[in-house]
Amino acid sequence: MKRGVNIYARAIEPITRQEFWQMLQKAKPPPGWGQKIATVNPYPQVAVANSGGPDSTCLLFLLHQHFSSSDARSSASTRATERDRPRVSVVSLTVDHALQESSADMAAKTAKFAESLGVQHYTSKIEWDNGIFPPKPPPGTPFESLARNARYRLLFDQMTRLGVNTLGAGHHLDDQCETALMRLGMGSTILGMGGMQYYRRWGMGSSSTGLDWAGHQGMNRWIIRPFLGVGKDRILATCEANQLEYVVDKTNFQPEVTLRNAIRHVIKHGKEASEGFPPDLSKQIELIDTALGGHLDMGREKLQSFALGMSKKVSQVEEDVDAFIEKARLPSPEGTFLISEKAFSSLRREDPLRQTALVLRVLRYVSPKPWGSLQAQVRRRVHRLDELVSRLQTPITRTTSSFAMGSEVLWKPVIYRARKIKNLAESAPRPEDVNAWFACRQPPDPQTAHATADVDLSESLLGAFAARASKNGTRHFEFMYDCRFLVRMDLDALPEALVPSLSASKSRLILSCENPWFYPRVSLQTGDHIRLLHDEITPLHELSSRKRTTWKPTGQKSTKAVDWISVTFIRTLQ
């Protein structure tokens, strides 16, 4: 293991406690540091994705010092109150990727260091070609994306077992710079070139059958990156000053292995160093250099300034969009979005980038594709977003038509009058009318109809009830519908006759949707008789940008919803 062996330590100052406290203020997720889970740990926990390298080693040390060190908690120099420093325990999570002969040894050394700090540590190993994991990638083949997805899957699963909501990652300013360059070479939007965020919601993943699938639980998990504002040199200096031992992954210094490694190599050694790269990497480096006007070798400090500038610009845009949504969004059914054309146009006058940022937010919020995935954001393709924004800027007239341009989101020109949404041709124009754009879920076509098809929940509910009865299951049965709603049933409050009736196949518990916004309804079907049990939609207040009441479609017959079922809209504009 390395102990502070680096060329920067004498010239570069280590990260101080006060600095790290300031970094954490930027990285703190909106819900805070998690909730107390008494059955697992007396305090909320923050996990660190601990590879054993200098970045995660430094982060583990500083987080542990910040949250659990008694002198750090009471230090006057930090000027932090007890309320500012809640009792939070830190846990170390390592994944043995089993792709190198040394990986098990590296994982063992990582565990040893965590334990030397008094930090609880867990190591998980990727079981290639077993269960959800595909076969191990053969030597010499690209593995970065696959290994990353497998690693994050095990980290997420371990967080779920421990009841941890927040995962800390050691990405720093140099990583941010590399990320911005990679996205630049792929033709990303300016928003994409903002790189990684200090904190972000985990998200649902990209496919329910993929390694990266997190489902609805991913909406309440967070990744934090406190080091995004400091370079690798400061991290190494901190390791040196505190005599922190870390391991070195040699593959990080092999430029032919990944594009990130190749960029890192070129930044350090110049563009001519790419001459021996594999053809695909050489081509990508060439695209990045072209996008920078031939200045990829401008130097590390200038590239860092570029990355910092892009990150700050995008952060400001996102803050502006947050404020705009709170101010300008018009009331509409849960899971839809309504904005006047005047308000939307005003964004362009201030900064056209804000329009694009708002459209991406709305797409991600309304789409039935997994939240946070590229599929829910028209794959963030520049030409597609530009075309969509252009359509929304076109003045609304009586002949303006509805349209869809991806992510299964329908954009409808409407009239907003007396807090009601009306079709353009519904009535004669009035002076008080407000022309607006209404975004809602697009009606499914034959290829996507399965997403809103009826679902028989009987067997799944019975299985969950049996697990609960044998003390092996949780209290609630949960089912995510259309990637938009969480249907939750309290197994301890089920009607006494329900389980015997379902077990004898006398009844079926059916989930369906029968209204314009494709909201789920839960019914009990017994023979030819259908009893509606629940048809109310409740917003998830932790995610909502404004306080709302339970909503049901206009004109729908009122039904007293049973109290053992809840249906919550789980997507967010944040």
C-alpha positions in Angstrom: 0.0 0.0 0.0 1.1 3.6 -0.7 1.5 6.0 2.1 1.6 9.6 0.8 4.0 8.9 -2.0 3.4 11.8 -4.4 5.1 14.8 -6.0 2.6 17.3 -4.8 2.6 16.9 -1.1 5.2 19.5 -0.2 3.9 22.2 -2.6 0.1 21.7 -2.2 -1.8 22.2 1.1 -4.0 19.3 2.4 -7.8 19.8 2.7 -8.6 21.3 6.1 -11.6 20.4 8.3 -13.2 23.8 7.6 -12.8 23.3 3.8 -14.3 19.9 4.0 -17.2 21.2 6.0 -17.8 23.7 3.2 -17.6 21.0 0.6 -20.2 19.0 2.4 -22.6 21.9 2.4 -22.5 21.8 -1.4 -22.9 18.1 -1.5 -25.6 17.7 1.1 -28.7 16.1 -0.6 -32.1 17.9 0.0 -33.4 15.3 2.5 -30.3 15.6 4.6 -28.1 12.7 5.6 -30.8 10.0 5.8 -33.2 8.8 8.4 -32.5 6.9 11.6 -33.2 3.1 11.1 -33.2 1.8 14.7 -33.2 -1.9 13.7 -29.9 -1.4 11.8 -28.0 1.4 13.4 -28.8 4.0 16.1 -27.8 6.9 13.7 -28.3 7.7 10.0 -25.6 6.3 7.9 -23.5 7.7 4.9 -21.7 5.1 2.9 -18.5 5.6 1.0 -17.8 3.7 -2.3 -14.4 2.6 -1.1 -12.0 1.3 -3.9 -9.0 1.7 -1.6 -7.5 4.3 -3.9 -6.4 7.7 -2.6 -9.6 9.5 -3.5 -12.0 7.2 -1.6 -9.5 6.7 1.2 -9.3 10.4 1.7 -13.1 10.8 1.5 -13.7 8.0 4.1 -11.2 9.6 6.4 -12.6 13.1 6.2 -16.2 12.0 6.4 -15.5 9.8 9.5 -13.5 12.6 11.1 -16.3 15.1 10.4 -19.2 13.1 11.6 -17.8 11.1 14.5 -14.7 12.9 15.9 -15.6 14.5 19.2 -13.0 17.2 18.8 -14.2 18.0 15.3 -17.8 18.3 16.5 -16.9 20.8 19.1 -14.0 22.6 17.4 -14.5 26.4 17.6 -12.5 26.9 14.4 -15.2 25.3 12.4 -17.9 27.5 13.9 -20.5 24.7 13.4 -23.2 24.1 15.9 -24.3 20.7 17.1 -27.3 21.0 14.8 -25.0 21.5 11.8 -23.1 18.4 12.7 -25.8 15.7 13.2 -24.7 12.3 14.6 -24.1 10.3 11.4 -22.2 7.0 11.2 -20.0 6.3 8.2 -19.8 2.9 6.6 -17.3 1.7 4.0 -18.5 -0.4 1.0 -16.0 -2.2 -1.3 -16.7 -4.2 -4.4 -14.2 -6.9 -5.5 -14.7 -6.8 -9.3 -12.6 -10.1 -9.7 -11.2 -8.8 -13.0 -7.5 -8.9 -11.9 -5.5 -11.3 -9.9 -4.8 -8.6 -7.3 -8.4 -7.5 -6.8 -9.0 -9.7 -3.8 -5.8 -8.5 -2.1 -6.7 -4.9 -2.8 -10.2 -5.4 -1.3 -8.6 -7.0 1.8 -6.2 -4.0 2.3 -9.1 -1.6 1.8 -11.1 -3.4 4.5 -8.1 -3.3 6.8 -7.7 0.4 6.5 -11.4 1.1 7.1 -11.3 -1.1 10.2 -8.2 0.8 11.4 -10.4 4.0 11.5 -13.1 2.2 13.4 -15.4 2.3 10.4 -17.8 -0.5 9.7 -16.8 -2.2 6.4 -18.5 -4.5 3.9 -17.0 -6.2 0.9 -19.1 -7.6 -1.9 -17.7 -9.7 -4.8 -19.1 -9.7 -8.4 -20.1 -13.2 -9.2 -19.6 -13.2 -12.9 -21.9 -15.5 -14.9 -24.1 -16.1 -11.9 -27.6 -14.8 -11.3 -28.0 -11.3 -12.7 -24.3 -11.0 -13.7 -23.2 -11.7 -17.2 -20.0 -13.7 -18.0 -16.7 -12.1 -17.1 -15.5 -9.9 -20.0 -12.5 -11.6 -21.8 -9.1 -10.0 -21.5 -8.5 -7.2 -24.0 -12.2 -6.4 -24.4 -13.9 -3.2 -23.2 -15.2 -3.7 -19.7 -15.5 -0.2 -18.1 -19.2 0.2 -18.5 -20.1 -3.3 -17.6 -17.8 -3.3 -14.5 -19.2 0.0 -13.4 -22.8 -1.2 -13.6 -22.0 -4.4 -11.8 -20.1 -2.4 -9.1 -23.0 0.1 -8.6 -25.5 -2.7 -8.5 -23.7 -4.4 -5.5 -23.2 -1.0 -3.8 -26.9 -0.3 -4.2 -27.9 -3.7 -2.9 -25.7 -3.3 0.2 -27.1 0.1 0.8 -30.6 -1.3 0.7 -29.7 -4.1 3.2 -28.1 -1.5 5.6 -30.8 1.1 5.2 -28.4 3.7 3.8 -29.7 6.5 1.6 -26.5 8.3 0.7 -23.4 7.1 -1.1 -20.2 9.2 -1.2 -17.9 9.0 -4.2 -14.4 10.3 -4.4 -14.6 12.0 -7.9 -12.6 15.2 -8.0 -11.9 18.1 -10.3 -9.6 16.2 -12.5 -12.3 13.5 -13.0 -14.8 16.4 -13.7 -12.5 17.7 -16.4 -12.2 14.3 -18.0 -16.0 13.9 -17.9 -16.6 17.2 -19.5 -14.1 16.4 -22.3 -15.7 13.0 -22.9 -19.1 14.5 -23.2 -17.8 17.3 -25.5 -16.4 14.6 -27.8 -19.8 12.9 -27.9 -21.6 16.1 -29.0 -23.2 16.7 -25.6 -25.3 19.8 -24.8 -23.8 22.5 -22.7 -25.8 21.1 -19.8 -24.1 17.8 -20.3 -20.7 19.3 -20.3 -21.4 20.7 -16.8 -20.3 17.2 -15.8 -21.0 15.5 -12.5 -23.1 17.2 -9.7 -22.2 17.6 -6.1 -25.2 15.6 -5.3 -27.8 13.8 -7.5 -30.6 11.4 -7.1 -29.7 7.8 -7.9 -32.6 7.3 -10.3 -34.4 4.2 -11.5 -31.8 2.8 -13.9 -32.3 2.2 -17.6 -34.0 -1.2 -17.8 -35.9 -3.4 -15.3 -33.8 -6.3 -16.6 -30.4 -4.5 -16.5 -27.7 -4.5 -13.9 -28.3 -0.8 -13.2 -31.9 -1.3 -12.2 -32.9 0.4 -9.0 -36.6 0.9 -9.5 -38.6 3.1 -7.2 -36.0 2.7 -4.4 -33.6 4.7 -6.5 -35.8 7.7 -6.2 -34.8 8.0 -2.5 -31.1 7.2 -2.8 -28.4 9.9 -3.4 -24.8 10.0 -4.6 -22.7 12.8 -3.3 -19.3 14.0 -4.6 -17.8 16.5 -2.2 -14.4 16.7 -3.9 -15.6 18.0 -7.3 -14.0 21.4 -6.6 -10.5 20.2 -5.7 -7.9 18.5 -7.8 -6.1 15.2 -7.3 -3.1 17.0 -5.9 -5.0 18.2 -2.8 -6.3 14.8 -2.2 -2.8 13.2 -2.3 -1.5 16.0 -0.1 -4.3 15.2 2.5 -3.3 11.5 2.4 0.3 12.5 2.9 -0.4 14.8 5.8 -2.5 12.3 7.6 -0.4 9.2 6.7 -3.3 7.5 5.0 -2.5 4.2 3.3 -4.1 3.5 0.0 -3.8 1.0 -2.9 -3.0 1.8 -6.5 -5.0 0.3 -9.3 -2.5 0.0 -12.2 -5.3 -0.1 -14.8 -6.0 3.6 -14.1 -2.6 4.4 -15.8 -3.1 2.2 -18.9 -4.3 4.7 -21.6 -5.3 1.9 -24.0 -7.9 0.5 -21.6 -10.5 3.3 -21.4 -11.3 6.7 -22.9 -11.0 8.3 -19.5 -7.5 6.9 -19.1 -6.6 8.0 -22.6 -7.7 11.6 -21.9 -5.8 11.6 -18.6 -2.7 10.4 -20.5 -3.0 13.0 -23.2 -3.5 15.9 -20.7 -0.3 14.9 -18.9 1.9 14.0 -21.9 0.4 15.9 -24.8 -1.5 15.0 -28.0 1.4 13.2 -29.6 1.1 10.6 -26.8 -2.1 9.3 -28.5 -0.3 8.0 -31.5 0.0 4.5 -30.2 -3.7 4.3 -29.0 -6.1 1.8 -30.5 -7.9 3.2 -33.5 -11.2 3.8 -31.7 -9.6 5.7 -28.8 -7.4 7.8 -31.3 -10.6 8.8 -33.1 -12.3 9.9 -29.9 -9.3 11.9 -28.8 -9.3 13.5 -32.2 -13.0 14.5 -31.9 -12.4 16.0 -28.5 -9.4 18.0 -29.7 -11.4 19.3 -32.7 -14.3 20.3 -30.4 -11.7 22.3 -28.3 -10.4 24.0 -31.4 -7.2 22.0 -31.4 -6.3 22.9 -27.8 -6.6 19.6 -25.9 -3.0 20.1 -24.8 -3.7 23.6 -23.3 -2.6 22.3 -19.9 -4.1 20.8 -16.8 -4.9 24.1 -15.1 -6.6 25.6 -18.1 -8.7 22.5 -18.6 -9.6 22.5 -14.9 -10.7 26.1 -15.3 -12.8 25.1 -18.3 -14.5 22.3 -16.3 -15.1 24.5 -13.3 -16.6 27.2 -15.5 -18.9 24.8 -17.2 -20.0 23.3 -13.9 -20.7 26.6 -12.3 -22.7 27.8 -15.4 -24.9 24.7 -15.4 -25.4 24.8 -11.7 -26.7 28.4 -12.0 -29.0 27.5 -14.8 -30.5 24.6 -12.8 -31.0 26.9 -9.8 -32.7 29.5 -12.1 -35.0 26.7 -13.5 -35.9 25.6 -9.9 -37.0 29.2 -9.1 -38.8 29.5 -12.4 -40.8 26.3 -11.9 -41.9 27.4 -8.5 -43.0 30.8 -9.8 -44.4 30.0 -13.3 -45.8 26.5 -13.2 -49.6 26.4 -13.5 -51.8 23.9 -11.5 -52.4 20.6 -13.4 -53.0 16.9 -12.6 -50.2 15.1 -10.8 -47.7 13.8 -13.3 -48.4 16.5 -15.9 -46.9 19.9 -16.5 -48.6 23.2 -17.5 -46.8 26.3 -18.5 -48.0 29.4 -20.3 -46.4 30.2 -23.7 -45.6 33.7 -22.4 -43.7 32.3 -19.4 -41.8 29.8 -21.6 -40.8 32.5 -24.1 -39.5 34.7 -21.3 -36.9 32.1 -20.4 -35.3 32.5 -23.8 -34.9 36.2 -23.4 -33.0 35.6 -20.2 -30.9 32.6 -21.3 -31.9 30.1 -24.1 -30.1 27.4 -22.1 -32.8 27.7 -19.4 -35.5 26.6 -21.9 -33.5 23.5 -22.7 -33.0 22.7 -19.0 -36.7 23.2 -18.3 -37.7 20.9 -21.2 -35.4 18.2 -20.0 -36.9 18.5 -16.5 -40.4 18.2 -17.9 -39.6 15.2 -20.1 -38.0 13.4 -17.2 -40.9 14.2 -14.9 -43.8 13.2 -17.3 -42.3 10.3 -19.3 -43.1 6.7 -18.4 -39.5 5.8 -19.2 -37.3 5.1 -16.1 -36.6 8.4 -14.3 -33.1 9.6 -14.8 -32.5 7.5 -17.9 -31.6 8.8 -21.3 -34.8 7.3 -22.7 -36.8 9.7 -20.5 -34.9 12.7 -21.9 -35.0 12.1 -25.7 -31.5 10.6 -25.1 -30.3 14.2 -24.6 -29.7 14.5 -28.3 -28.9 18.2 -29.2 -30.7 18.3 -32.5 -33.8 16.7 -30.9 -33.9 19.1 -28.0 -33.4 22.1 -30.3 -36.2 21.0 -32.5 -38.5 20.4 -29.5 -37.7 23.8 -28.0 -38.3 25.4 -31.4 -41.8 23.9 -31.6 -42.7 25.1 -28.1 -41.6 28.6 -29.0 -43.9 28.8 -32.0 -47.0 31.0 -31.1 -50.1 29.0 -30.3 -53.0 29.6 -32.6 -56.4 27.9 -33.0 -54.9 25.5 -35.5 -51.8 24.5 -33.5 -51.7 20.7 -33.1 -50.5 18.4 -30.3 -47.2 16.6 -31.0 -44.8 14.1 -29.5 -41.1 14.1 -30.1 -39.8 11.3 -27.9 -39.8 9.8 -24.4 -43.6 9.1 -24.7 -44.5 12.7 -23.8 -47.4 14.4 -25.5 -47.3 18.2 -25.8 -50.8 19.8 -26.1 -51.6 23.4 -26.8 -54.4 24.4 -24.4 -56.3 27.3 -22.9 -55.9 27.9 -19.2 -59.1 29.7 -18.0 -60.4 30.1 -14.4 -58.0 27.4 -13.1 -59.2 24.9 -15.7 -57.5 23.4 -18.7 -59.6 23.5 -21.9 -58.9 22.4 -25.5 -58.3 25.1 -28.0 -61.5 24.4 -29.9 -63.6 23.9 -26.9 -65.1 27.4 -26.7 -64.9 30.9 -28.1 -61.8 32.9 -27.0 -62.1 35.1 -24.0 -60.0 38.0 -22.8 -58.9 36.1 -19.7 -57.7 33.1 -21.7 -54.0 32.1 -21.3 -52.4 30.0 -24.1 -50.3 27.3 -22.6 -48.5 24.1 -23.2 -49.7 21.0 -21.4 -47.2 18.0 -21.2 -48.7 14.6 -20.3 -48.1 11.0 -20.8 -48.5 10.0 -24.4 -51.2 7.3 -25.0 -49.5 4.0 -25.5 -49.2 2.5 -29.1 -49.4 -1.2 -29.8 -45.7 -1.6 -29.1 -45.9 0.1 -25.6 -49.4 -0.9 -24.6 -48.0 -3.5 -22.1 -46.9 -0.7 -19.8 -50.5 0.2 -18.9 -52.1 -3.2 -19.4 -54.1 -4.7 -16.5 -52.0 -6.5 -13.9 -53.2 -9.3 -11.7 -51.5 -8.7 -8.3 -53.1 -11.7 -6.5 -50.1 -14.1 -6.6 -47.6 -11.5 -5.8 -49.6 -10.2 -2.8 -50.1 -13.7 -1.5 -46.4 -14.4 -1.8 -45.6 -11.2 0.2 -48.2 -12.1 2.8 -46.7 -15.5 3.3 -43.2 -14.1 3.7 -44.5 -11.6 6.2 -46.3 -14.3 8.2 -43.1 -16.4 8.4 -41.2 -13.3 9.6 -39.1 -13.2 6.4 -40.8 -10.3 4.7 -41.5 -6.6 5.2 -44.8 -5.1 6.3 -45.6 -3.6 2.9 -46.1 -5.1 -0.6 -44.9 -2.6 -3.2 -45.4 -2.6 -7.0 -44.2 0.1 -9.4 -46.6 0.9 -12.2 -45.7 2.5 -15.5 -42.5 3.8 -13.9 -44.6 6.6 -12.5 -46.6 5.2 -9.5 -45.9 3.2 -6.4 -48.8 1.0 -5.3 -48.3 0.1 -1.7 -50.4 -2.3 0.4 -50.1 -2.8 4.2 -50.0 -6.5 4.8 -50.8 -6.1 8.5 -54.1 -4.3 7.6 -55.5 -6.6 4.9 -59.2 -7.4 5.2 -59.6 -10.8 7.0 -61.5 -12.4 4.1 -59.1 -11.2 1.4 -56.3 -13.7 1.6 -58.6 -16.8 1.8 -60.6 -15.5 -1.2 -57.4 -14.9 -3.3 -55.9 -18.2 -2.2 -59.0 -20.1 -3.3 -59.1 -18.2 -6.6 -62.5 -16.9 -5.8 -61.3 -13.3 -6.3 -58.5 -11.5 -8.1 -56.8 -8.2 -7.2 -56.5 -6.2 -10.4 -54.5 -3.1 -11.2 -55.7 -1.2 -14.2 -55.9 2.3 -15.7 -59.1 3.8 -17.1 -58.7 7.5 -17.4 -57.0 10.1 -19.6 -53.9 10.5 -17.5 -53.3 6.7 -17.2 -53.6 6.7 -13.4 -53.8 3.2 -11.8 -56.9 1.9 -10.0 -57.0 -1.1 -7.7 -60.1 -3.3 -7.9 -61.3 -6.6 -6.5 -62.9 -8.9 -9.0 -65.1 -11.7 -7.7 -66.9 -13.5 -10.5 -68.6 -10.9 -12.7 -68.6 -8.4 -9.9 -65.9 -5.7 -9.8 -65.4 -3.6 -6.7 -63.2 -0.5 -7.0 -61.0 -0.3 -3.9 -58.7 2.6 -4.6 -58.4 5.3 -7.3 -56.7 8.2 -5.5 -53.3 9.6 -6.4 -51.2 11.1 -3.7 -48.1 13.2 -4.5 -44.9 12.2 -2.8 -44.4 15.3 -0.7 -40.7 14.7 -0.2 -40.4 15.1 -4.0 -43.1 17.7 -4.7 -42.1 21.2 -5.5 -45.3 22.5 -4.0 -47.9 21.3 -1.6 -50.9 19.6 -3.3 -53.9 17.6 -2.2 -54.9 14.1 -3.3 -56.2 14.3 -6.9 -58.7 12.3 -9.0 -59.9 12.9 -12.6 -62.6 15.5 -13.1 -66.1 13.9 -13.3 -65.0 10.6 -11.8 -67.4 9.1 -9.4 -66.2 9.6 -5.8 -65.0 6.4 -4.1 -64.0 5.9 -0.5 -60.5 4.5 -0.9 -59.5 1.7 1.5 -56.9 2.7 4.0 -54.6 -0.3 3.4 -53.7 0.8 -0.2 -51.9 3.9 -1.2 -50.9 5.0 -4.8 -48.2 7.6 -4.9 -46.8 9.5 -7.9 -43.0 9.0 -7.5 -41.4 11.1 -10.2 -39.9 14.5 -9.5 -39.0 17.8 -11.3 -35.9 18.2 -9.1 
